[in-house]
Amino acid sequence: MEKPTEKINIQVTRMGNRWIGVLTENDKEIDRMACFLKSDIGWICREMLRWYDKLGGDSAWAKSARKRQTETPKPRGKVLTKIQLTKS
């Protein structure tokens, strides 16, 4: 029996003094967020997955991220959304 494959992926890279996470679906960028503290990487990844699921994305991975978000309600440092990243 073949394992189901996820069509979404998150890749995190370091650029300057920021950590940038990119959510892709079938190699197409869906969302992008950045944080300044390494400890906030998990938070931004869960936040992107949460919004992907809220807006109708079909993924068990994203659905479970909505439940886990209550464990860490706020990031520790400054976080930038996709809109803030495109402005800068």
N, C-alpha and C positions, 0 to 999 in steps of 0.2 A: 504494500500500500504506500502510495506516494504522499509525502508531507505537503500540506498546503503552503504555498509561498506567499509572502506578504508583497503587496505591490507598492508599499510605501517604505521609505528609508530616511534616516537622519544621519547627516555627516557633520561633525564638528571640527573646525579648524581654528588655529590661532592666527590672528592677523593684527599685528601691532600689539596694543595693550588690551585687545578684546578677544573673546572666544565667540565665534560665529557658528550658529547651528542652522542648517538648511534642511528643510523637510521636502522630499521629492516623492512624486507619485509617477511610476513608469518613466523615470528619468526626466520628468518635467518639474520645475520648482513650484512648490505650492506655498511655502511660507519660509520666512527667515527671521531669526532673532539673534541678538547679541547680548553678552554679559561681560562684566569686567572681572568678576571673581570666578575662579575655577569651580568653587563649590556651588555656583548657581547653574552650571551646565545642565544638571538633571532637571532643575526647575524649568528652564526654558524649553527643554525637549518635551517634558510632560505638557507644558502650556501649548506648544504647537500641536501636539497630538490631541489635546482636549478640544481645541478649536476646530481641528480637522474633523473630529467626530461630531461636534455640535452642528457643523455646517453640512452634514450629510455624508461624510466620508464613510466608506464601508471597510472597516478593519477591526478585527478583534483586539489587536494591539492598541489602537487608539481608544477603543471603548474601555479597556481596562485602565488606561491612563486617567480617565475621568474619575474613577473611583479612588485612585492613589493620590490625587492632587490634594486631598484634605490633610495628608500627612505633613506636607510642607506648604502652608498657606501663603507665605511671602518669600520673595528672594532676599538674600542678605545684602546684596549690593545693587548698583544701578543696572537696569535691564533696558535694552532698546528693541522696539518692535520693527517690523518691516517698513512701516511708514516713516519712522524716525531714521532708519538707516538710509532710505532713499533721499531724505532731505539733506543728510550730511555728506 
